[in-house]
Amino acid sequence: MLSWTVVFLIVAIIAGVLGFSGIAAGAAGIAKILFFIFLVVFLVSLIMRFVRTA
């Protein structure tokens, strides 16, 4: 999931440089959503690991 975030971030940067502001905003929004989903899944997996070992 983190790799898709990086892909959308690169698309947003390239679109922003080329002047496609609508596409850049959309790709950046998708990258932000995917990054926060990744963070939630990562934190839940860390908590589950510590609960299992305790």
mmCIF file as Biopython writes it, N, C-alpha, C and O atoms, coordinates in Angstrom:
data_model
#
loop_
_atom_site.group_PDB
_atom_site.id
_atom_site.type_symbol
_atom_site.label_atom_id
_atom_site.label_alt_id
_atom_site.label_comp_id
_atom_site.label_asym_id
_atom_site.label_entity_id
_atom_site.label_seq_id
_atom_site.pdbx_PDB_ins_code
_atom_site.Cartn_x
_atom_site.Cartn_y
_atom_site.Cartn_z
_atom_site.occupancy
_atom_site.B_iso_or_equiv
_atom_site.auth_seq_id
_atom_site.auth_asym_id
_atom_site.pdbx_PDB_model_num
ATOM 1   N N  . MET A ? 1  ? 0.823  -1.184  0.000   1.0 0.0 1  A 1 
ATOM 2   C CA . MET A ? 1  ? 0.000  0.000   0.000   1.0 0.0 1  A 1 
ATOM 3   C C  . MET A ? 1  ? 0.870  1.252   0.000   1.0 0.0 1  A 1 
ATOM 4   O O  . MET A ? 1  ? 0.509  2.271   -0.588  1.0 0.0 1  A 1 
ATOM 5   N N  . LEU A ? 2  ? 1.995  1.165   0.652   1.0 0.0 2  A 1 
ATOM 6   C CA . LEU A ? 2  ? 2.900  2.308   0.675   1.0 0.0 2  A 1 
ATOM 7   C C  . LEU A ? 2  ? 3.470  2.576   -0.714  1.0 0.0 2  A 1 
ATOM 8   O O  . LEU A ? 2  ? 3.749  3.723   -1.061  1.0 0.0 2  A 1 
ATOM 9   N N  . SER A ? 3  ? 3.642  1.527   -1.505  1.0 0.0 3  A 1 
ATOM 10  C CA . SER A ? 3  ? 4.159  1.728   -2.861  1.0 0.0 3  A 1 
ATOM 11  C C  . SER A ? 3  ? 3.150  2.478   -3.724  1.0 0.0 3  A 1 
ATOM 12  O O  . SER A ? 3  ? 3.539  3.303   -4.551  1.0 0.0 3  A 1 
ATOM 13  N N  . TRP A ? 4  ? 1.851  2.200   -3.541  1.0 0.0 4  A 1 
ATOM 14  C CA . TRP A ? 4  ? 0.833  2.944   -4.293  1.0 0.0 4  A 1 
ATOM 15  C C  . TRP A ? 4  ? 0.815  4.402   -3.878  1.0 0.0 4  A 1 
ATOM 16  O O  . TRP A ? 4  ? 0.572  5.281   -4.704  1.0 0.0 4  A 1 
ATOM 17  N N  . THR A ? 5  ? 1.070  4.668   -2.601  1.0 0.0 5  A 1 
ATOM 18  C CA . THR A ? 5  ? 1.142  6.042   -2.136  1.0 0.0 5  A 1 
ATOM 19  C C  . THR A ? 5  ? 2.266  6.787   -2.833  1.0 0.0 5  A 1 
ATOM 20  O O  . THR A ? 5  ? 2.094  7.930   -3.258  1.0 0.0 5  A 1 
ATOM 21  N N  . VAL A ? 6  ? 3.417  6.138   -2.951  1.0 0.0 6  A 1 
ATOM 22  C CA . VAL A ? 6  ? 4.556  6.756   -3.620  1.0 0.0 6  A 1 
ATOM 23  C C  . VAL A ? 6  ? 4.249  6.992   -5.104  1.0 0.0 6  A 1 
ATOM 24  O O  . VAL A ? 6  ? 4.619  8.029   -5.655  1.0 0.0 6  A 1 
ATOM 25  N N  . VAL A ? 7  ? 3.579  6.041   -5.747  1.0 0.0 7  A 1 
ATOM 26  C CA . VAL A ? 7  ? 3.224  6.196   -7.163  1.0 0.0 7  A 1 
ATOM 27  C C  . VAL A ? 7  ? 2.315  7.404   -7.357  1.0 0.0 7  A 1 
ATOM 28  O O  . VAL A ? 7  ? 2.554  8.220   -8.247  1.0 0.0 7  A 1 
ATOM 29  N N  . PHE A ? 8  ? 1.270  7.527   -6.531  1.0 0.0 8  A 1 
ATOM 30  C CA . PHE A ? 8  ? 0.361  8.658   -6.667  1.0 0.0 8  A 1 
ATOM 31  C C  . PHE A ? 8  ? 1.049  9.972   -6.315  1.0 0.0 8  A 1 
ATOM 32  O O  . PHE A ? 8  ? 0.724  11.008  -6.895  1.0 0.0 8  A 1 
ATOM 33  N N  . LEU A ? 9  ? 1.987  9.952   -5.384  1.0 0.0 9  A 1 
ATOM 34  C CA . LEU A ? 9  ? 2.727  11.155  -5.046  1.0 0.0 9  A 1 
ATOM 35  C C  . LEU A ? 9  ? 3.593  11.600  -6.217  1.0 0.0 9  A 1 
ATOM 36  O O  . LEU A ? 9  ? 3.668  12.793  -6.514  1.0 0.0 9  A 1 
ATOM 37  N N  . ILE A ? 10 ? 4.244  10.660  -6.879  1.0 0.0 10 A 1 
ATOM 38  C CA . ILE A ? 10 ? 5.067  10.995  -8.049  1.0 0.0 10 A 1 
ATOM 39  C C  . ILE A ? 10 ? 4.199  11.525  -9.188  1.0 0.0 10 A 1 
ATOM 40  O O  . ILE A ? 10 ? 4.580  12.478  -9.868  1.0 0.0 10 A 1 
ATOM 41  N N  . VAL A ? 11 ? 3.039  10.912  -9.396  1.0 0.0 11 A 1 
ATOM 42  C CA . VAL A ? 11 ? 2.107  11.395  -10.422 1.0 0.0 11 A 1 
ATOM 43  C C  . VAL A ? 11 ? 1.666  12.821  -10.089 1.0 0.0 11 A 1 
ATOM 44  O O  . VAL A ? 11 ? 1.584  13.666  -10.980 1.0 0.0 11 A 1 
ATOM 45  N N  . ALA A ? 12 ? 1.386  13.091  -8.825  1.0 0.0 12 A 1 
ATOM 46  C CA . ALA A ? 12 ? 0.974  14.430  -8.426  1.0 0.0 12 A 1 
ATOM 47  C C  . ALA A ? 12 ? 2.076  15.452  -8.661  1.0 0.0 12 A 1 
ATOM 48  O O  . ALA A ? 12 ? 1.806  16.563  -9.116  1.0 0.0 12 A 1 
ATOM 49  N N  . ILE A ? 13 ? 3.297  15.088  -8.358  1.0 0.0 13 A 1 
ATOM 50  C CA . ILE A ? 13 ? 4.418  16.008  -8.557  1.0 0.0 13 A 1 
ATOM 51  C C  . ILE A ? 13 ? 4.633  16.288  -10.033 1.0 0.0 13 A 1 
ATOM 52  O O  . ILE A ? 13 ? 4.820  17.440  -10.426 1.0 0.0 13 A 1 
ATOM 53  N N  . ILE A ? 14 ? 4.610  15.254  -10.849 1.0 0.0 14 A 1 
ATOM 54  C CA . ILE A ? 14 ? 4.815  15.440  -12.287 1.0 0.0 14 A 1 
ATOM 55  C C  . ILE A ? 14 ? 3.676  16.257  -12.889 1.0 0.0 14 A 1 
ATOM 56  O O  . ILE A ? 14 ? 3.915  17.156  -13.694 1.0 0.0 14 A 1 
ATOM 57  N N  . ALA A ? 15 ? 2.441  15.949  -12.502 1.0 0.0 15 A 1 
ATOM 58  C CA . ALA A ? 15 ? 1.299  16.706  -13.019 1.0 0.0 15 A 1 
ATOM 59  C C  . ALA A ? 15 ? 1.356  18.162  -12.568 1.0 0.0 15 A 1 
ATOM 60  O O  . ALA A ? 15 ? 0.997  19.061  -13.328 1.0 0.0 15 A 1 
ATOM 61  N N  . GLY A ? 16 ? 1.797  18.396  -11.355 1.0 0.0 16 A 1 
ATOM 62  C CA . GLY A ? 16 ? 1.928  19.768  -10.859 1.0 0.0 16 A 1 
ATOM 63  C C  . GLY A ? 16 ? 2.986  20.551  -11.615 1.0 0.0 16 A 1 
ATOM 64  O O  . GLY A ? 16 ? 2.789  21.727  -11.923 1.0 0.0 16 A 1 
ATOM 65  N N  . VAL A ? 17 ? 4.101  19.911  -11.915 1.0 0.0 17 A 1 
ATOM 66  C CA . VAL A ? 17 ? 5.172  20.573  -12.668 1.0 0.0 17 A 1 
ATOM 67  C C  . VAL A ? 17 ? 4.705  20.902  -14.081 1.0 0.0 17 A 1 
ATOM 68  O O  . VAL A ? 17 ? 5.051  21.953  -14.620 1.0 0.0 17 A 1 
ATOM 69  N N  . LEU A ? 18 ? 3.928  20.016  -14.677 1.0 0.0 18 A 1 
ATOM 70  C CA . LEU A ? 18 ? 3.462  20.221  -16.043 1.0 0.0 18 A 1 
ATOM 71  C C  . LEU A ? 18 ? 2.235  21.127  -16.125 1.0 0.0 18 A 1 
ATOM 72  O O  . LEU A ? 18 ? 1.803  21.471  -17.225 1.0 0.0 18 A 1 
ATOM 73  N N  . GLY A ? 19 ? 1.669  21.519  -14.991 1.0 0.0 19 A 1 
ATOM 74  C CA . GLY A ? 19 ? 0.571  22.464  -14.992 1.0 0.0 19 A 1 
ATOM 75  C C  . GLY A ? 19 ? -0.813 21.855  -14.941 1.0 0.0 19 A 1 
ATOM 76  O O  . GLY A ? 19 ? -1.800 22.575  -15.095 1.0 0.0 19 A 1 
ATOM 77  N N  . PHE A ? 20 ? -0.918 20.574  -14.732 1.0 0.0 20 A 1 
ATOM 78  C CA . PHE A ? 20 ? -2.225 19.922  -14.620 1.0 0.0 20 A 1 
ATOM 79  C C  . PHE A ? 20 ? -2.658 19.944  -13.158 1.0 0.0 20 A 1 
ATOM 80  O O  . PHE A ? 20 ? -2.502 18.956  -12.442 1.0 0.0 20 A 1 
ATOM 81  N N  . SER A ? 21 ? -3.197 21.064  -12.728 1.0 0.0 21 A 1 
ATOM 82  C CA . SER A ? 21 ? -3.469 21.233  -11.300 1.0 0.0 21 A 1 
ATOM 83  C C  . SER A ? 21 ? -4.603 20.336  -10.808 1.0 0.0 21 A 1 
ATOM 84  O O  . SER A ? 21 ? -4.574 19.892  -9.660  1.0 0.0 21 A 1 
ATOM 85  N N  . GLY A ? 22 ? -5.594 20.062  -11.646 1.0 0.0 22 A 1 
ATOM 86  C CA . GLY A ? 22 ? -6.692 19.193  -11.233 1.0 0.0 22 A 1 
ATOM 87  C C  . GLY A ? 22 ? -6.234 17.767  -11.003 1.0 0.0 22 A 1 
ATOM 88  O O  . GLY A ? 22 ? -6.592 17.137  -10.008 1.0 0.0 22 A 1 
ATOM 89  N N  . ILE A ? 23 ? -5.443 17.269  -11.926 1.0 0.0 23 A 1 
ATOM 90  C CA . ILE A ? 23 ? -4.910 15.909  -11.785 1.0 0.0 23 A 1 
ATOM 91  C C  . ILE A ? 23 ? -3.954 15.835  -10.607 1.0 0.0 23 A 1 
ATOM 92  O O  . ILE A ? 23 ? -3.940 14.848  -9.872  1.0 0.0 23 A 1 
ATOM 93  N N  . ALA A ? 24 ? -3.155 16.878  -10.428 1.0 0.0 24 A 1 
ATOM 94  C CA . ALA A ? 24 ? -2.207 16.900  -9.306  1.0 0.0 24 A 1 
ATOM 95  C C  . ALA A ? 24 ? -2.939 16.885  -7.970  1.0 0.0 24 A 1 
ATOM 96  O O  . ALA A ? 24 ? -2.538 16.180  -7.044  1.0 0.0 24 A 1 
ATOM 97  N N  . ALA A ? 25 ? -4.010 17.662  -7.875  1.0 0.0 25 A 1 
ATOM 98  C CA . ALA A ? 25 ? -4.772 17.697  -6.623  1.0 0.0 25 A 1 
ATOM 99  C C  . ALA A ? 25 ? -5.442 16.353  -6.352  1.0 0.0 25 A 1 
ATOM 100 O O  . ALA A ? 25 ? -5.465 15.883  -5.215  1.0 0.0 25 A 1 
ATOM 101 N N  . GLY A ? 26 ? -5.980 15.742  -7.392  1.0 0.0 26 A 1 
ATOM 102 C CA . GLY A ? 26 ? -6.616 14.436  -7.215  1.0 0.0 26 A 1 
ATOM 103 C C  . GLY A ? 26 ? -5.631 13.365  -6.808  1.0 0.0 26 A 1 
ATOM 104 O O  . GLY A ? 26 ? -5.904 12.576  -5.903  1.0 0.0 26 A 1 
ATOM 105 N N  . ALA A ? 27 ? -4.480 13.329  -7.472  1.0 0.0 27 A 1 
ATOM 106 C CA . ALA A ? 27 ? -3.466 12.325  -7.139  1.0 0.0 27 A 1 
ATOM 107 C C  . ALA A ? 27 ? -2.905 12.559  -5.739  1.0 0.0 27 A 1 
ATOM 108 O O  . ALA A ? 27 ? -2.645 11.601  -5.012  1.0 0.0 27 A 1 
ATOM 109 N N  . ALA A ? 28 ? -2.718 13.808  -5.358  1.0 0.0 28 A 1 
ATOM 110 C CA . ALA A ? 28 ? -2.224 14.102  -4.012  1.0 0.0 28 A 1 
ATOM 111 C C  . ALA A ? 28 ? -3.256 13.705  -2.956  1.0 0.0 28 A 1 
ATOM 112 O O  . ALA A ? 28 ? -2.895 13.214  -1.887  1.0 0.0 28 A 1 
ATOM 113 N N  . GLY A ? 29 ? -4.523 13.915  -3.252  1.0 0.0 29 A 1 
ATOM 114 C CA . GLY A ? 29 ? -5.575 13.504  -2.316  1.0 0.0 29 A 1 
ATOM 115 C C  . GLY A ? 29 ? -5.612 11.997  -2.135  1.0 0.0 29 A 1 
ATOM 116 O O  . GLY A ? 29 ? -5.743 11.502  -1.016  1.0 0.0 29 A 1 
ATOM 117 N N  . ILE A ? 30 ? -5.496 11.270  -3.239  1.0 0.0 30 A 1 
ATOM 118 C CA . ILE A ? 30 ? -5.478 9.809   -3.160  1.0 0.0 30 A 1 
ATOM 119 C C  . ILE A ? 30 ? -4.245 9.340   -2.392  1.0 0.0 30 A 1 
ATOM 120 O O  . ILE A ? 30 ? -4.332 8.423   -1.574  1.0 0.0 30 A 1 
ATOM 121 N N  . ALA A ? 31 ? -3.092 9.968   -2.654  1.0 0.0 31 A 1 
ATOM 122 C CA . ALA A ? 31 ? -1.864 9.592   -1.941  1.0 0.0 31 A 1 
ATOM 123 C C  . ALA A ? 31 ? -2.012 9.838   -0.447  1.0 0.0 31 A 1 
ATOM 124 O O  . ALA A ? 31 ? -1.551 9.034   0.364   1.0 0.0 31 A 1 
ATOM 125 N N  . LYS A ? 32 ? -2.650 10.940  -0.078  1.0 0.0 32 A 1 
ATOM 126 C CA . LYS A ? 32 ? -2.840 11.249  1.341   1.0 0.0 32 A 1 
ATOM 127 C C  . LYS A ? 32 ? -3.751 10.220  2.008   1.0 0.0 32 A 1 
ATOM 128 O O  . LYS A ? 32 ? -3.466 9.760   3.114   1.0 0.0 32 A 1 
ATOM 129 N N  . ILE A ? 33 ? -4.836 9.864   1.343   1.0 0.0 33 A 1 
ATOM 130 C CA . ILE A ? 33 ? -5.766 8.869   1.895   1.0 0.0 33 A 1 
ATOM 131 C C  . ILE A ? 33 ? -5.081 7.519   2.061   1.0 0.0 33 A 1 
ATOM 132 O O  . ILE A ? 33 ? -5.218 6.874   3.101   1.0 0.0 33 A 1 
ATOM 133 N N  . LEU A ? 34 ? -4.340 7.087   1.035   1.0 0.0 34 A 1 
ATOM 134 C CA . LEU A ? 34 ? -3.640 5.804   1.115   1.0 0.0 34 A 1 
ATOM 135 C C  . LEU A ? 34 ? -2.586 5.810   2.217   1.0 0.0 34 A 1 
ATOM 136 O O  . LEU A ? 34 ? -2.392 4.804   2.899   1.0 0.0 34 A 1 
ATOM 137 N N  . PHE A ? 35 ? -1.904 6.942   2.394   1.0 0.0 35 A 1 
ATOM 138 C CA . PHE A ? 35 ? -0.889 7.022   3.437   1.0 0.0 35 A 1 
ATOM 139 C C  . PHE A ? 35 ? -1.511 6.892   4.818   1.0 0.0 35 A 1 
ATOM 140 O O  . PHE A ? 35 ? -0.962 6.204   5.678   1.0 0.0 35 A 1 
ATOM 141 N N  . PHE A ? 36 ? -2.659 7.549   5.048   1.0 0.0 36 A 1 
ATOM 142 C CA . PHE A ? 36 ? -3.298 7.447   6.356   1.0 0.0 36 A 1 
ATOM 143 C C  . PHE A ? 36 ? -3.855 6.046   6.596   1.0 0.0 36 A 1 
ATOM 144 O O  . PHE A ? 36 ? -3.822 5.557   7.725   1.0 0.0 36 A 1 
ATOM 145 N N  . ILE A ? 37 ? -4.362 5.402   5.562   1.0 0.0 37 A 1 
ATOM 146 C CA . ILE A ? 37 ? -4.802 4.008   5.705   1.0 0.0 37 A 1 
ATOM 147 C C  . ILE A ? 37 ? -3.616 3.124   6.058   1.0 0.0 37 A 1 
ATOM 148 O O  . ILE A ? 37 ? -3.726 2.244   6.913   1.0 0.0 37 A 1 
ATOM 149 N N  . PHE A ? 38 ? -2.468 3.357   5.395   1.0 0.0 38 A 1 
ATOM 150 C CA . PHE A ? 38 ? -1.263 2.598   5.710   1.0 0.0 38 A 1 
ATOM 151 C C  . PHE A ? 38 ? -0.857 2.804   7.166   1.0 0.0 38 A 1 
ATOM 152 O O  . PHE A ? 38 ? -0.500 1.846   7.852   1.0 0.0 38 A 1 
ATOM 153 N N  . LEU A ? 39 ? -0.912 4.052   7.642   1.0 0.0 39 A 1 
ATOM 154 C CA . LEU A ? 39 ? -0.530 4.312   9.026   1.0 0.0 39 A 1 
ATOM 155 C C  . LEU A ? 39 ? -1.447 3.588   10.013  1.0 0.0 39 A 1 
ATOM 156 O O  . LEU A ? 39 ? -0.973 3.035   11.006  1.0 0.0 39 A 1 
ATOM 157 N N  . VAL A ? 40 ? -2.741 3.586   9.751   1.0 0.0 40 A 1 
ATOM 158 C CA . VAL A ? 40 ? -3.689 2.912   10.635  1.0 0.0 40 A 1 
ATOM 159 C C  . VAL A ? 40 ? -3.422 1.416   10.663  1.0 0.0 40 A 1 
ATOM 160 O O  . VAL A ? 40 ? -3.384 0.810   11.734  1.0 0.0 40 A 1 
ATOM 161 N N  . VAL A ? 41 ? -3.236 0.819   9.495   1.0 0.0 41 A 1 
ATOM 162 C CA . VAL A ? 41 ? -2.971 -0.623  9.427   1.0 0.0 41 A 1 
ATOM 163 C C  . VAL A ? 41 ? -1.655 -0.960  10.119  1.0 0.0 41 A 1 
ATOM 164 O O  . VAL A ? 41 ? -1.557 -1.974  10.810  1.0 0.0 41 A 1 
ATOM 165 N N  . PHE A ? 42 ? -0.644 -0.114  9.936   1.0 0.0 42 A 1 
ATOM 166 C CA . PHE A ? 42 ? 0.658  -0.335  10.569  1.0 0.0 42 A 1 
ATOM 167 C C  . PHE A ? 42 ? 0.544  -0.259  12.091  1.0 0.0 42 A 1 
ATOM 168 O O  . PHE A ? 42 ? 1.086  -1.109  12.798  1.0 0.0 42 A 1 
ATOM 169 N N  . LEU A ? 43 ? -0.153 0.749   12.593  1.0 0.0 43 A 1 
ATOM 170 C CA . LEU A ? 43 ? -0.298 0.888   14.036  1.0 0.0 43 A 1 
ATOM 171 C C  . LEU A ? 43 ? -1.113 -0.248  14.641  1.0 0.0 43 A 1 
ATOM 172 O O  . LEU A ? 43 ? -0.789 -0.727  15.728  1.0 0.0 43 A 1 
ATOM 173 N N  . VAL A ? 44 ? -2.156 -0.681  13.958  1.0 0.0 44 A 1 
ATOM 174 C CA . VAL A ? 44 ? -2.959 -1.809  14.446  1.0 0.0 44 A 1 
ATOM 175 C C  . VAL A ? 44 ? -2.111 -3.070  14.489  1.0 0.0 44 A 1 
ATOM 176 O O  . VAL A ? 44 ? -2.208 -3.844  15.441  1.0 0.0 44 A 1 
ATOM 177 N N  . SER A ? 45 ? -1.283 -3.289  13.475  1.0 0.0 45 A 1 
ATOM 178 C CA . SER A ? 45 ? -0.434 -4.484  13.479  1.0 0.0 45 A 1 
ATOM 179 C C  . SER A ? 45 ? 0.604  -4.422  14.588  1.0 0.0 45 A 1 
ATOM 180 O O  . SER A ? 45 ? 0.924  -5.452  15.181  1.0 0.0 45 A 1 
ATOM 181 N N  . LEU A ? 46 ? 1.140  -3.239  14.883  1.0 0.0 46 A 1 
ATOM 182 C CA . LEU A ? 46 ? 2.082  -3.111  15.996  1.0 0.0 46 A 1 
ATOM 183 C C  . LEU A ? 46 ? 1.398  -3.394  17.324  1.0 0.0 46 A 1 
ATOM 184 O O  . LEU A ? 46 ? 1.951  -4.098  18.169  1.0 0.0 46 A 1 
ATOM 185 N N  . ILE A ? 47 ? 0.208  -2.854  17.515  1.0 0.0 47 A 1 
ATOM 186 C CA . ILE A ? 47 ? -0.524 -3.072  18.762  1.0 0.0 47 A 1 
ATOM 187 C C  . ILE A ? 47 ? -0.863 -4.551  18.924  1.0 0.0 47 A 1 
ATOM 188 O O  . ILE A ? 47 ? -0.741 -5.105  20.016  1.0 0.0 47 A 1 
ATOM 189 N N  . MET A ? 48 ? -1.290 -5.187  17.832  1.0 0.0 48 A 1 
ATOM 190 C CA . MET A ? 48 ? -1.615 -6.612  17.912  1.0 0.0 48 A 1 
ATOM 191 C C  . MET A ? 48 ? -0.382 -7.442  18.243  1.0 0.0 48 A 1 
ATOM 192 O O  . MET A ? 48 ? -0.481 -8.429  18.972  1.0 0.0 48 A 1 
ATOM 193 N N  . ARG A ? 49 ? 0.777  -7.058  17.720  1.0 0.0 49 A 1 
ATOM 194 C CA . ARG A ? 49 ? 2.001  -7.799  18.025  1.0 0.0 49 A 1 
ATOM 195 C C  . ARG A ? 49 ? 2.349  -7.677  19.491  1.0 0.0 49 A 1 
ATOM 196 O O  . ARG A ? 49 ? 2.737  -8.665  20.116  1.0 0.0 49 A 1 
ATOM 197 N N  . PHE A ? 50 ? 2.217  -6.464  20.067  1.0 0.0 50 A 1 
ATOM 198 C CA . PHE A ? 50 ? 2.549  -6.283  21.473  1.0 0.0 50 A 1 
ATOM 199 C C  . PHE A ? 50 ? 1.534  -6.954  22.380  1.0 0.0 50 A 1 
ATOM 200 O O  . PHE A ? 50 ? 1.899  -7.424  23.458  1.0 0.0 50 A 1 
ATOM 201 N N  . VAL A ? 51 ? 0.287  -7.012  21.983  1.0 0.0 51 A 1 
ATOM 202 C CA . VAL A ? 51 ? -0.750 -7.687  22.778  1.0 0.0 51 A 1 
ATOM 203 C C  . VAL A ? 51 ? -0.507 -9.186  22.783  1.0 0.0 51 A 1 
ATOM 204 O O  . VAL A ? 51 ? -0.672 -9.838  23.814  1.0 0.0 51 A 1 
ATOM 205 N N  . ARG A ? 52 ? -0.115 -9.742  21.631  1.0 0.0 52 A 1 
ATOM 206 C CA . ARG A ? 52 ? 0.132  -11.185 21.553  1.0 0.0 52 A 1 
ATOM 207 C C  . ARG A ? 52 ? 1.331  -11.606 22.389  1.0 0.0 52 A 1 
ATOM 208 O O  . ARG A ? 52 ? 1.313  -12.687 22.978  1.0 0.0 52 A 1 
ATOM 209 N N  . THR A ? 53 ? 2.381  -10.775 22.458  1.0 0.0 53 A 1 
ATOM 210 C CA . THR A ? 53 ? 3.576  -11.173 23.190  1.0 0.0 53 A 1 
ATOM 211 C C  . THR A ? 53 ? 3.435  -10.930 24.693  1.0 0.0 53 A 1 
ATOM 212 O O  . THR A ? 53 ? 4.202  -11.495 25.473  1.0 0.0 53 A 1 
ATOM 213 N N  . ALA A ? 54 ? 2.491  -10.118 25.112  1.0 0.0 54 A 1 
ATOM 214 C CA . ALA A ? 54 ? 2.342  -9.807  26.540  1.0 0.0 54 A 1 
ATOM 215 C C  . ALA A ? 54 ? 1.551  -10.847 27.273  1.0 0.0 54 A 1 
ATOM 216 O O  . ALA A ? 54 ? 1.341  -10.726 28.480  1.0 0.0 54 A 1 
#
